Amino acid sequence: MCEAGTPNQFAQKLDNFIDGLTHKKENLIAVLHHAQEIYGYLPDNVQWHIAQKLDIPSATVYGVVSFYSFFTMIPRGEHVVNVCTGTACFVRGAEKLKEELESQLKIKAGETTPDNLFTLETLRCVGACGLAPVMIVDGKVHGRMQKPQDINEVLAKYRSEG
Amino acid sequence: MDIQLTINDIALKVPEGTTILEAARTVNIDIPTLCYLKLNEMHYNNNIASCRVCVVEIEGRRNLASSCSTPVSSGMVVRTDSLRAIQARRAMVELLLSDHPKSCLTCAKNQDCDLQSLASELGVRHISYEGDESEFEIDTSSSSIVRDPNKCIRCRRCETMCNEVQTVGVYSAVGRGFETVVKTAFDLPLSKTACTFCGQCIAVCPTGALTELDQVDKVWKALNDPNQFVVVQTAPAVRVALGEGFGLDPGTIVTGKMVAALRRLGFDRVFDTDFAADLTIMEEATELVHRIQHGGRLPLLTSCCPAWVKFFEHQFPDLLDIPSTCKSPHEMLGVLIKSYYARTLGIDPKTITVVSVMPCVAKKYEAARPELSQGAETADVDIVITTRELARMIREASIHFDHLKDQEFDHPLGESTGASVIFGTTGGVLEAALRTAYEVLTGETLEKVEFEVLRGMNGLKEAVVPIAGRDYRAAVVHGLGNARTILEKIQAGESDYDVIEIMACPGGCIGGGGQPYHHGNLEILSSRAEGLYREDRSKPLRKSHENPAIIGLYKDYLGEPYGELAHKLLHTSYVARKKI
């Protein structure tokens, strides 16, 4: 989920992005998106730095980050597994899918595996209702995830990628 | 263009853009509100329509509308008193109460709480909803403000005050849904943020979520310690607001009763911070002249207000050399009590407890600043209580306040002039300074001592005063947002002022965060200011340098104003802080 590089390179990249913006304060959300892409998450010091660069109170930045579920303040694993809990998926067994993932990964939704490989999360409808129930790994949709065996196979594929 | 509508069958005409709430008020219909708060003089407007208490029924509309945020439209038929509206309002308050501690009896805001009054007015007799209750940690990290987020109703009045009026930005709504609450950045304790402790958030909080750190018991303990000599001092703005705690009109001057009450409470000496305000004028005026004569940096900024001091330390650390180095008046008096006065009495300063009664919660934080002490064990001021806390102590002691006979402050640190009493309102410090500067620099008598242009609630007030062949350019700002504007001008080199008075609270100390709650009525602030100007007019001496006790203090003890001993005792230094 996050890019490779040293902390200095990360900071430089983020600063370059912000410096390139004509309107800074108005682009808080875009800046946060970009920062999360670079760092993989939004730790306090990154939020604080953004507040200074955009000249807005850090409490405001924190308020925005805490509001949107897309933003995370804790580091995520290498692969982010999302279970869709939208209406169609819910009807077709999203809860069971979530429980199966929790049991296979041995973590709860919202947590990251100790080897830092997987983070499990839930989200609302991704628009792939025809394939319900779906799970999304690193942005790729995997449909009709009803059998534990199928779920296991998907996870195994990402595991082998490291 | 005027809009015609009817509210509860009353036909009325109001200008376009008026909200239903404001329109109803013009025909004496007070729709209950909770989160809504508009303070025109402060340019404060919290109309986020989050509480839904002000809902009304509009003919032809399916849903109830929040009257605070819905503008009127032509031919609108509004009912504020329909069964549906009344029931909805009550349900809103019940829902708020379902996630609110039921500890009203022991809450610091008991009988001063907007939520409590509303529940009473709306006839809430039971809470129909049971559900989760928030469990947040109470933040007692600072010496000034206590935050109990469990009592927060998410009205965000504090946030609007802190962000828009004061431009400090300590608070934000954090999280979403049921978990939303107003917090600091990264949930830091208040003591670790750029909070100035001005307490304006407390002044607008409708519940007990934000209150001052209660120090009343500490004072009772000191008063009952036979080994402590307990000295009290009272700030200028307290004497025109304390009476409100006993049902008197705002602005009623209760100086004499207050002194009598303090003696009854058992204080060994009752001194007046006004004395030290006169002293501040001597020091600050001399400092200004010194800067002008020695090519020092201008403008000189006043430094009486601890919230303003903390504000510039965080927000303008590159300007630390322009504020006056003068300690605030109550700190000056504190150090004099523990040096000069202790020597006069022949007692060990360590056995003296100095209690300051202030209209302010930032003074609590200020008293704990390490610079404001003579060694680790001897703080210049030991305990600070607010006007509200003093009123409470007087009640606790069963003193019938309005029957007290007027008494005088103790000598010599209780003597003061009219110049010092107006320190309590915006513009007062500068007016007092100009009275003295004029006479000291010209050697002539100033006939008209009032500087009307420096008075009133305008955010920025300016005057050019010719003194001894030089034009002194002076300005007054109050409210930290106004302070920020003027400081940014100074930073950009666009300011040519010689001296600027700055107070953190809109209106100055009369509107301080430790004063009796105004509940949105800012006429109270004007009445208090008028009270201070009345007190000034009634004084035989109205210029600080004429105060005989001040003249005596320099002669017997301090030497020259801005001299060596004065520097050691009455001046301080500032710290660059992080802009968090």
Interface residues (C-beta under 8 A of the other chain):
Chain A: D44 Q47 W48 A51 Q52 I56 P57 S58 A59 T60 V61 Y62 G63 S66 F67 S69
Chain B: N163 V168 G169 V170 Y171 S172 A173 V174 G175 R176 K183 T184 A185 F186 T193 K579 I580
